[in-house]
Amino acid sequence: MDHGRMAPDRRQRAIIEHVLGHGSATITDLAGLCDVSEMTIYRDVDQLERQGIVRKVRGGITAQPSGVFESSAAFRLRRMVAEKDAIARQARELVEPGMSIILDDATTTLALARLLTDVAPLTIATNYLETLRVLSSVRELDLIALGGYYDHTHDSFTGTACVDAIEALSVDVTFVSVSAISGGYTHHQEQHIVAVKRAMLRSARQRILLADHSKLGRDALHRLVPLSDFDLVIIDSGASPEALRELDAQGVAPTLAPA
Protein backbone atom coordinates (compact mmCIF):
# COMPACT_ATOMS: atom_id res chain seq x y z
CA MET A 1 0.00 0.00 0.00
CA ASP A 2 1.34 3.44 -0.91
CA HIS A 3 1.00 5.27 2.41
CA GLY A 4 2.74 8.33 0.96
CA ARG A 5 -0.24 9.03 -1.28
CA MET A 6 -2.70 8.72 1.60
CA ALA A 7 -4.71 11.64 2.87
CA PRO A 8 -3.62 12.67 6.38
CA ASP A 9 -6.59 10.95 8.07
CA ARG A 10 -5.82 7.63 6.39
CA ARG A 11 -2.13 7.96 7.22
CA GLN A 12 -2.99 8.67 10.85
CA ARG A 13 -5.26 5.63 10.88
CA ALA A 14 -2.29 3.53 9.71
CA ILE A 15 -0.17 5.01 12.50
CA ILE A 16 -2.82 4.19 15.11
CA GLU A 17 -3.22 0.61 13.92
CA HIS A 18 0.55 0.09 13.96
CA VAL A 19 0.99 1.52 17.45
CA LEU A 20 -1.96 -0.44 18.85
CA GLY A 21 -0.54 -3.62 17.36
CA HIS A 22 2.99 -3.08 18.66
CA GLY A 23 2.42 -0.99 21.78
CA SER A 24 4.87 1.68 20.67
CA ALA A 25 6.81 2.90 17.65
CA THR A 26 9.68 5.23 16.80
CA ILE A 27 9.24 8.24 14.56
CA THR A 28 11.75 6.71 12.16
CA ASP A 29 9.77 3.46 11.96
CA LEU A 30 6.54 5.33 11.27
CA ALA A 31 8.16 7.47 8.59
CA GLY A 32 9.30 4.29 6.86
CA LEU A 33 5.90 2.66 7.29
CA CYS A 34 4.09 5.59 5.70
CA ASP A 35 6.81 6.54 3.21
CA VAL A 36 6.79 10.18 4.32
CA SER A 37 9.25 12.46 6.08
CA GLU A 38 9.80 12.40 9.82
CA MET A 39 8.53 15.98 9.94
CA THR A 40 5.21 14.82 8.50
CA ILE A 41 5.03 12.05 11.10
CA TYR A 42 5.76 14.57 13.87
CA ARG A 43 2.80 16.65 12.69
CA ASP A 44 0.55 13.56 12.62
CA VAL A 45 1.72 12.50 16.07
CA ASP A 46 1.10 15.98 17.49
CA GLN A 47 -2.47 15.84 16.22
CA LEU A 48 -3.08 12.32 17.55
CA GLU A 49 -1.70 13.31 20.94
CA ARG A 50 -4.02 16.32 21.11
CA GLN A 51 -6.91 13.94 20.41
CA GLY A 52 -5.84 11.72 23.32
CA ILE A 53 -5.08 8.66 21.20
CA VAL A 54 -1.30 8.36 21.61
CA ARG A 55 1.33 9.67 24.01
CA LYS A 56 4.70 11.01 22.89
CA VAL A 57 7.81 9.55 24.51
CA ARG A 58 11.49 10.12 23.75
CA GLY A 59 12.01 9.27 20.09
CA GLY A 60 8.54 7.90 19.45
CA ILE A 61 5.02 7.28 20.71
CA THR A 62 3.05 4.76 22.73
CA ALA A 63 -0.65 3.93 22.77
CA GLN A 64 -2.67 5.51 25.54
CA PRO A 65 -4.24 3.06 28.04
CA SER A 66 -7.19 1.29 26.42
CA GLY A 67 -9.85 3.13 28.39
CA VAL A 68 -8.51 6.44 27.14
CA PHE A 69 -8.19 5.83 23.43
CA GLU A 70 -11.28 3.64 23.15
CA SER A 71 -13.35 6.48 24.60
CA SER A 72 -11.92 9.02 22.18
CA ALA A 73 -14.34 9.96 19.42
CA ALA A 74 -11.36 10.71 17.19
CA PHE A 75 -10.07 7.16 17.68
CA ARG A 76 -13.46 5.53 17.22
CA LEU A 77 -14.09 7.39 13.98
CA ARG A 78 -11.05 5.61 12.51
CA ARG A 79 -11.98 2.08 13.62
CA MET A 80 -14.01 -0.56 11.76
CA VAL A 81 -15.28 1.99 9.24
CA ALA A 82 -16.50 -0.48 6.59
CA GLU A 83 -18.21 -2.63 9.23
CA LYS A 84 -20.01 0.36 10.75
CA ASP A 85 -21.18 1.45 7.31
CA ALA A 86 -22.58 -2.02 6.64
CA ILE A 87 -24.43 -2.01 9.96
CA ALA A 88 -25.78 1.46 9.22
CA ARG A 89 -27.15 0.35 5.84
CA GLN A 90 -28.96 -2.51 7.54
CA ALA A 91 -30.36 -0.23 10.23
CA ARG A 92 -31.45 2.34 7.63
CA GLU A 93 -34.06 -0.12 6.36
CA LEU A 94 -35.83 0.12 9.74
CA VAL A 95 -36.32 3.89 9.60
CA GLU A 96 -39.51 5.17 7.95
CA PRO A 97 -40.86 8.68 7.41
CA GLY A 98 -42.85 9.96 10.36
CA MET A 99 -40.75 8.18 12.98
CA SER A 100 -39.11 9.72 16.01
CA ILE A 101 -35.71 8.26 16.91
CA ILE A 102 -32.80 8.72 19.30
CA LEU A 103 -29.20 8.25 18.17
CA ASP A 104 -26.53 7.96 20.87
CA ASP A 105 -22.97 9.30 20.66
CA ALA A 106 -21.56 6.22 18.96
CA THR A 107 -19.71 6.44 15.67
CA THR A 108 -21.87 3.56 14.39
CA THR A 109 -25.04 5.59 14.89
CA LEU A 110 -23.25 8.51 13.24
CA ALA A 111 -22.85 6.29 10.17
CA LEU A 112 -26.61 5.73 10.30
CA ALA A 113 -27.28 9.47 10.63
CA ARG A 114 -25.44 10.09 7.37
CA LEU A 115 -27.96 7.83 5.62
CA LEU A 116 -31.03 9.61 7.01
CA THR A 117 -30.70 12.96 5.26
CA ASP A 118 -33.29 12.00 2.64
CA VAL A 119 -35.92 10.62 5.05
CA ALA A 120 -38.73 13.05 5.77
CA PRO A 121 -40.60 13.80 7.85
CA LEU A 122 -38.39 12.48 10.64
CA THR A 123 -37.57 13.57 14.18
CA ILE A 124 -34.08 12.79 15.44
CA ALA A 125 -32.75 13.45 18.94
CA THR A 126 -29.06 13.04 19.74
CA ASN A 127 -26.37 14.09 22.21
CA TYR A 128 -23.51 13.61 19.71
CA LEU A 129 -22.18 16.89 18.38
CA GLU A 130 -20.91 15.40 15.12
CA THR A 131 -24.35 13.93 14.39
CA LEU A 132 -25.86 17.36 15.03
CA ARG A 133 -23.37 18.84 12.57
CA VAL A 134 -24.24 16.27 9.92
CA LEU A 135 -28.00 16.73 10.23
CA SER A 136 -28.29 20.44 11.07
CA SER A 137 -28.36 21.52 7.42
CA VAL A 138 -31.25 19.18 6.52
CA ARG A 139 -34.30 21.43 6.79
CA GLU A 140 -36.75 18.57 6.30
CA LEU A 141 -35.66 16.94 9.59
CA ASP A 142 -36.82 17.92 13.05
CA LEU A 143 -33.60 17.82 15.05
CA ILE A 144 -33.48 17.78 18.86
CA ALA A 145 -30.16 18.53 20.55
CA LEU A 146 -29.85 16.69 23.87
CA GLY A 147 -27.65 19.13 25.72
CA GLY A 148 -25.82 19.01 29.00
CA TYR A 149 -22.18 18.89 30.05
CA TYR A 150 -19.92 18.81 26.98
CA ASP A 151 -17.49 15.90 27.08
CA HIS A 152 -14.50 16.69 24.86
CA THR A 153 -13.31 13.09 24.70
CA HIS A 154 -16.62 11.81 23.36
CA ASP A 155 -17.58 15.00 21.47
CA SER A 156 -20.99 14.65 23.08
CA PHE A 157 -23.21 15.94 25.88
CA THR A 158 -23.66 14.01 29.13
CA GLY A 159 -24.60 14.59 32.75
CA THR A 160 -27.89 15.08 34.58
CA ALA A 161 -29.13 17.81 32.23
CA CYS A 162 -28.73 15.45 29.28
CA VAL A 163 -30.49 12.61 31.12
CA ASP A 164 -33.35 14.98 32.04
CA ALA A 165 -33.71 16.04 28.39
CA ILE A 166 -33.87 12.41 27.28
CA GLU A 167 -36.43 11.46 29.92
CA ALA A 168 -38.74 14.20 28.64
CA LEU A 169 -39.04 12.30 25.34
CA SER A 170 -40.96 9.23 24.20
CA VAL A 171 -39.66 8.05 20.83
CA ASP A 172 -40.36 5.20 18.46
CA VAL A 173 -36.83 3.80 18.29
CA THR A 174 -33.49 4.24 20.04
CA PHE A 175 -30.32 3.15 18.26
CA VAL A 176 -27.30 2.69 20.52
CA SER A 177 -23.90 1.05 20.43
CA VAL A 178 -21.67 -0.21 23.24
CA SER A 179 -18.01 -0.84 24.06
CA ALA A 180 -18.28 -4.56 24.76
CA ILE A 181 -20.64 -7.53 24.69
CA SER A 182 -20.10 -10.62 26.82
CA GLY A 183 -21.89 -12.93 29.23
CA GLY A 184 -25.30 -11.91 27.96
CA TYR A 185 -24.69 -8.23 28.82
CA THR A 186 -23.66 -5.05 27.08
CA HIS A 187 -20.89 -3.01 28.73
CA HIS A 188 -19.26 0.41 28.67
CA GLN A 189 -16.09 1.61 30.36
CA GLU A 190 -17.51 4.89 31.70
CA GLN A 191 -20.29 5.30 34.22
CA HIS A 192 -21.56 8.69 33.06
CA ILE A 193 -22.02 7.35 29.52
CA VAL A 194 -23.92 4.35 30.88
CA ALA A 195 -26.41 6.68 32.59
CA VAL A 196 -27.14 8.48 29.31
CA LYS A 197 -27.53 5.30 27.27
CA ARG A 198 -29.86 3.76 29.86
CA ALA A 199 -32.05 6.85 29.73
CA MET A 200 -32.16 6.61 25.94
CA LEU A 201 -33.26 2.98 26.12
CA ARG A 202 -35.98 3.78 28.66
CA SER A 203 -37.36 6.51 26.40
CA ALA A 204 -38.01 4.28 23.38
CA ARG A 205 -40.70 1.82 22.43
CA GLN A 206 -38.16 -0.17 20.38
CA ARG A 207 -34.49 -0.59 21.30
CA ILE A 208 -31.92 -1.55 18.66
CA LEU A 209 -28.27 -2.36 19.31
CA LEU A 210 -25.70 -1.63 16.59
CA ALA A 211 -22.33 -3.26 17.25
CA ASP A 212 -19.42 -4.21 15.04
CA HIS A 213 -17.90 -7.65 15.62
CA SER A 214 -14.87 -6.28 17.51
CA LYS A 215 -17.20 -5.69 20.50
CA LEU A 216 -18.10 -9.38 20.84
CA GLY A 217 -16.48 -11.38 23.62
CA ARG A 218 -15.04 -8.28 25.26
CA ASP A 219 -15.54 -6.81 28.74
CA ALA A 220 -15.71 -3.25 30.01
CA LEU A 221 -15.99 -1.94 33.54
CA HIS A 222 -19.71 -1.16 33.75
CA ARG A 223 -22.67 -3.31 32.79
CA LEU A 224 -25.15 -1.40 30.69
CA VAL A 225 -28.18 -3.67 30.16
CA PRO A 226 -28.76 -7.34 29.31
CA LEU A 227 -28.80 -8.21 25.63
CA SER A 228 -32.35 -9.40 26.17
CA ASP A 229 -33.41 -5.76 26.69
CA PHE A 230 -32.91 -5.10 22.99
CA ASP A 231 -35.60 -5.82 20.43
CA LEU A 232 -32.99 -6.24 17.70
CA VAL A 233 -29.21 -6.67 17.55
CA ILE A 234 -27.40 -5.82 14.31
CA ILE A 235 -23.80 -7.01 13.84
CA ASP A 236 -21.61 -6.98 10.76
CA SER A 237 -20.95 -10.22 8.90
CA GLY A 238 -17.34 -10.33 10.12
CA ALA A 239 -18.44 -11.92 13.41
CA SER A 240 -16.71 -15.26 14.02
CA PRO A 241 -18.70 -18.51 14.25
CA GLU A 242 -17.59 -18.84 17.89
CA ALA A 243 -18.96 -15.39 18.76
CA LEU A 244 -22.24 -16.14 17.02
CA ARG A 245 -22.54 -19.46 18.85
CA GLU A 246 -22.07 -17.63 22.15
CA LEU A 247 -24.86 -15.22 21.26
CA ASP A 248 -27.09 -18.12 20.25
CA ALA A 249 -26.42 -19.80 23.61
CA GLN A 250 -27.64 -16.59 25.26
CA GLY A 251 -30.85 -16.67 23.22
CA VAL A 252 -29.80 -13.83 20.90
CA ALA A 253 -30.33 -14.17 17.16
CA PRO A 254 -28.58 -11.13 15.67
CA THR A 255 -29.22 -9.70 12.23
CA LEU A 256 -26.00 -9.89 10.24
CA ALA A 257 -25.30 -6.88 8.05
CA PRO A 258 -23.69 -7.90 4.75
CA ALA A 259 -20.50 -6.14 3.71
C-alpha positions as CSV (number, residue, x, y, z in Angstrom):
1,M,0.0,0.0,0.0
2,D,1.3,3.4,-0.9
3,H,1.0,5.3,2.4
4,G,2.7,8.3,1.0
5,R,-0.2,9.0,-1.3
6,M,-2.7,8.7,1.6
7,A,-4.7,11.6,2.9
8,P,-3.6,12.7,6.4
9,D,-6.6,11.0,8.1
10,R,-5.8,7.6,6.4
11,R,-2.1,8.0,7.2
12,Q,-3.0,8.7,10.9
13,R,-5.3,5.6,10.9
14,A,-2.3,3.5,9.7
15,I,-0.2,5.0,12.5
16,I,-2.8,4.2,15.1
17,E,-3.2,0.6,13.9
18,H,0.6,0.1,14.0
19,V,1.0,1.5,17.5
20,L,-2.0,-0.4,18.8
21,G,-0.5,-3.6,17.4
22,H,3.0,-3.1,18.7
23,G,2.4,-1.0,21.8
24,S,4.9,1.7,20.7
25,A,6.8,2.9,17.6
26,T,9.7,5.2,16.8
27,I,9.2,8.2,14.6
28,T,11.8,6.7,12.2
29,D,9.8,3.5,12.0
30,L,6.5,5.3,11.3
31,A,8.2,7.5,8.6
32,G,9.3,4.3,6.9
33,L,5.9,2.7,7.3
34,C,4.1,5.6,5.7
35,D,6.8,6.5,3.2
36,V,6.8,10.2,4.3
37,S,9.2,12.5,6.1
38,E,9.8,12.4,9.8
39,M,8.5,16.0,9.9
40,T,5.2,14.8,8.5
41,I,5.0,12.1,11.1
42,Y,5.8,14.6,13.9
43,R,2.8,16.6,12.7
44,D,0.6,13.6,12.6
45,V,1.7,12.5,16.1
46,D,1.1,16.0,17.5
47,Q,-2.5,15.8,16.2
48,L,-3.1,12.3,17.5
49,E,-1.7,13.3,20.9
50,R,-4.0,16.3,21.1
51,Q,-6.9,13.9,20.4
52,G,-5.8,11.7,23.3
53,I,-5.1,8.7,21.2
54,V,-1.3,8.4,21.6
55,R,1.3,9.7,24.0
56,K,4.7,11.0,22.9
57,V,7.8,9.6,24.5
58,R,11.5,10.1,23.8
59,G,12.0,9.3,20.1
60,G,8.5,7.9,19.5
61,I,5.0,7.3,20.7
62,T,3.0,4.8,22.7
63,A,-0.6,3.9,22.8
64,Q,-2.7,5.5,25.5
65,P,-4.2,3.1,28.0
66,S,-7.2,1.3,26.4
67,G,-9.9,3.1,28.4
68,V,-8.5,6.4,27.1
69,F,-8.2,5.8,23.4
70,E,-11.3,3.6,23.2
71,S,-13.4,6.5,24.6
72,S,-11.9,9.0,22.2
73,A,-14.3,10.0,19.4
74,A,-11.4,10.7,17.2
75,F,-10.1,7.2,17.7
76,R,-13.5,5.5,17.2
77,L,-14.1,7.4,14.0
78,R,-11.0,5.6,12.5
79,R,-12.0,2.1,13.6
80,M,-14.0,-0.6,11.8
81,V,-15.3,2.0,9.2
82,A,-16.5,-0.5,6.6
83,E,-18.2,-2.6,9.2
84,K,-20.0,0.4,10.7
85,D,-21.2,1.5,7.3
86,A,-22.6,-2.0,6.6
87,I,-24.4,-2.0,10.0
88,A,-25.8,1.5,9.2
89,R,-27.1,0.4,5.8
90,Q,-29.0,-2.5,7.5
91,A,-30.4,-0.2,10.2
92,R,-31.5,2.3,7.6
93,E,-34.1,-0.1,6.4
94,L,-35.8,0.1,9.7
95,V,-36.3,3.9,9.6
96,E,-39.5,5.2,8.0
97,P,-40.9,8.7,7.4
98,G,-42.9,10.0,10.4
99,M,-40.7,8.2,13.0
100,S,-39.1,9.7,16.0
101,I,-35.7,8.3,16.9
102,I,-32.8,8.7,19.3
103,L,-29.2,8.3,18.2
104,D,-26.5,8.0,20.9
105,D,-23.0,9.3,20.7
106,A,-21.6,6.2,19.0
107,T,-19.7,6.4,15.7
108,T,-21.9,3.6,14.4
109,T,-25.0,5.6,14.9
110,L,-23.2,8.5,13.2
111,A,-22.9,6.3,10.2
112,L,-26.6,5.7,10.3
113,A,-27.3,9.5,10.6
114,R,-25.4,10.1,7.4
115,L,-28.0,7.8,5.6
116,L,-31.0,9.6,7.0
117,T,-30.7,13.0,5.3
118,D,-33.3,12.0,2.6
119,V,-35.9,10.6,5.0
120,A,-38.7,13.0,5.8
121,P,-40.6,13.8,7.9
122,L,-38.4,12.5,10.6
123,T,-37.6,13.6,14.2
124,I,-34.1,12.8,15.4
125,A,-32.8,13.5,18.9
126,T,-29.1,13.0,19.7
127,N,-26.4,14.1,22.2
128,Y,-23.5,13.6,19.7
129,L,-22.2,16.9,18.4
130,E,-20.9,15.4,15.1
131,T,-24.4,13.9,14.4
132,L,-25.9,17.4,15.0
133,R,-23.4,18.8,12.6
134,V,-24.2,16.3,9.9
135,L,-28.0,16.7,10.2
136,S,-28.3,20.4,11.1
137,S,-28.4,21.5,7.4
138,V,-31.2,19.2,6.5
139,R,-34.3,21.4,6.8
140,E,-36.7,18.6,6.3
141,L,-35.7,16.9,9.6
142,D,-36.8,17.9,13.0
143,L,-33.6,17.8,15.1
144,I,-33.5,17.8,18.9
145,A,-30.2,18.5,20.6
146,L,-29.9,16.7,23.9
147,G,-27.7,19.1,25.7
148,G,-25.8,19.0,29.0
149,Y,-22.2,18.9,30.0
150,Y,-19.9,18.8,27.0
151,D,-17.5,15.9,27.1
152,H,-14.5,16.7,24.9
153,T,-13.3,13.1,24.7
154,H,-16.6,11.8,23.4
155,D,-17.6,15.0,21.5
156,S,-21.0,14.7,23.1
157,F,-23.2,15.9,25.9
158,T,-23.7,14.0,29.1
159,G,-24.6,14.6,32.7
160,T,-27.9,15.1,34.6
161,A,-29.1,17.8,32.2
162,C,-28.7,15.4,29.3
163,V,-30.5,12.6,31.1
164,D,-33.4,15.0,32.0
165,A,-33.7,16.0,28.4
166,I,-33.9,12.4,27.3
167,E,-36.4,11.5,29.9
168,A,-38.7,14.2,28.6
169,L,-39.0,12.3,25.3
170,S,-41.0,9.2,24.2
171,V,-39.7,8.0,20.8
172,D,-40.4,5.2,18.5
173,V,-36.8,3.8,18.3
174,T,-33.5,4.2,20.0
175,F,-30.3,3.2,18.3
176,V,-27.3,2.7,20.5
177,S,-23.9,1.0,20.4
178,V,-21.7,-0.2,23.2
179,S,-18.0,-0.8,24.1
180,A,-18.3,-4.6,24.8
181,I,-20.6,-7.5,24.7
182,S,-20.1,-10.6,26.8
183,G,-21.9,-12.9,29.2
184,G,-25.3,-11.9,28.0
185,Y,-24.7,-8.2,28.8
186,T,-23.7,-5.1,27.1
187,H,-20.9,-3.0,28.7
188,H,-19.3,0.4,28.7
189,Q,-16.1,1.6,30.4
190,E,-17.5,4.9,31.7
191,Q,-20.3,5.3,34.2
192,H,-21.6,8.7,33.1
193,I,-22.0,7.4,29.5
194,V,-23.9,4.4,30.9
195,A,-26.4,6.7,32.6
196,V,-27.1,8.5,29.3
197,K,-27.5,5.3,27.3
198,R,-29.9,3.8,29.9
199,A,-32.1,6.9,29.7
200,M,-32.2,6.6,25.9
201,L,-33.3,3.0,26.1
202,R,-36.0,3.8,28.7
203,S,-37.4,6.5,26.4
204,A,-38.0,4.3,23.4
205,R,-40.7,1.8,22.4
206,Q,-38.2,-0.2,20.4
207,R,-34.5,-0.6,21.3
208,I,-31.9,-1.5,18.7
209,L,-28.3,-2.4,19.3
210,L,-25.7,-1.6,16.6
211,A,-22.3,-3.3,17.2
212,D,-19.4,-4.2,15.0
213,H,-17.9,-7.6,15.6
214,S,-14.9,-6.3,17.5
215,K,-17.2,-5.7,20.5
216,L,-18.1,-9.4,20.8
217,G,-16.5,-11.4,23.6
218,R,-15.0,-8.3,25.3
219,D,-15.5,-6.8,28.7
220,A,-15.7,-3.2,30.0
221,L,-16.0,-1.9,33.5
222,H,-19.7,-1.2,33.8
223,R,-22.7,-3.3,32.8
224,L,-25.2,-1.4,30.7
225,V,-28.2,-3.7,30.2
226,P,-28.8,-7.3,29.3
227,L,-28.8,-8.2,25.6
228,S,-32.4,-9.4,26.2
229,D,-33.4,-5.8,26.7
230,F,-32.9,-5.1,23.0
231,D,-35.6,-5.8,20.4
232,L,-33.0,-6.2,17.7
233,V,-29.2,-6.7,17.6
234,I,-27.4,-5.8,14.3
235,I,-23.8,-7.0,13.8
236,D,-21.6,-7.0,10.8
237,S,-20.9,-10.2,8.9
238,G,-17.3,-10.3,10.1
239,A,-18.4,-11.9,13.4
240,S,-16.7,-15.3,14.0
241,P,-18.7,-18.5,14.2
242,E,-17.6,-18.8,17.9
243,A,-19.0,-15.4,18.8
244,L,-22.2,-16.1,17.0
245,R,-22.5,-19.5,18.8
246,E,-22.1,-17.6,22.2
247,L,-24.9,-15.2,21.3
248,D,-27.1,-18.1,20.3
249,A,-26.4,-19.8,23.6
250,Q,-27.6,-16.6,25.3
251,G,-30.9,-16.7,23.2
252,V,-29.8,-13.8,20.9
253,A,-30.3,-14.2,17.2
254,P,-28.6,-11.1,15.7
255,T,-29.2,-9.7,12.2
256,L,-26.0,-9.9,10.2
257,A,-25.3,-6.9,8.0
258,P,-23.7,-7.9,4.8
259,A,-20.5,-6.1,3.7
